[in-house]
Amino acid sequence: MTLHADFFAHDGLRFRTFEAGRGTPIVFLHGGGSRARNFHQMMELLASRFRVLALDLRGFGETGASAARPITHQIWADDVGAMLDHFKLEKANLVGWSLGATVALNFASQYGARVDRMALLGAPHPDRPTNRALFEKRLSIIANGGTAADVVDATFAGIAQALSPWVLQHRPEALEQVRQEHLSHDVTLAAKVVDGYATRPDLNALLPKVRCPVTLIVGDADRTCDLAGAREL
């Protein structure tokens, strides 16, 4: 089934979206350094049974950002609400991966009536703060006039460590796909996104407010949130 690509307007920006199928709605929220199209294969598989939707979060893919406003986790959550409004969805199921998992949790903690249930892939460890060292290095390069290629050259080894041994063995092309995604970044947007990561809410304060059923999916070689972290969640 072909995914329908479009944009919707919100907060002075154009948000890239994809949609297909009918039935119970599932909204996919991608990870950092990624975009909605990384869910396309999964969405195509599910479109025969569900209405599947995804968007490029603010600052990623084909969705830009306002020069006058910072990017924050709260704004990412509010953008999800704007997407539901645009598609006239009172509530939906959310699938969040990595950054998208945090956005989904934050949204559900505030707008619980709009979330039926969630599936979270590679969700963040609630007791492990965001690693600022890599982000600060990126910001320093950008502040000194570096290009996307300069950022990738200096930091990609750290990014590549997030890929599991299984992926490196069975999907070796994934490493180059991730590299090309980072090379395509607008460095001005990249700096805003990096600052946005630092606004991650305190998950231990947020989690008790999530009232819907949640399924956690964790890889046995996940290097960002391992099985112990998923159990803590």
Disulfide bonds with the S-S distance in Angstrom:
none
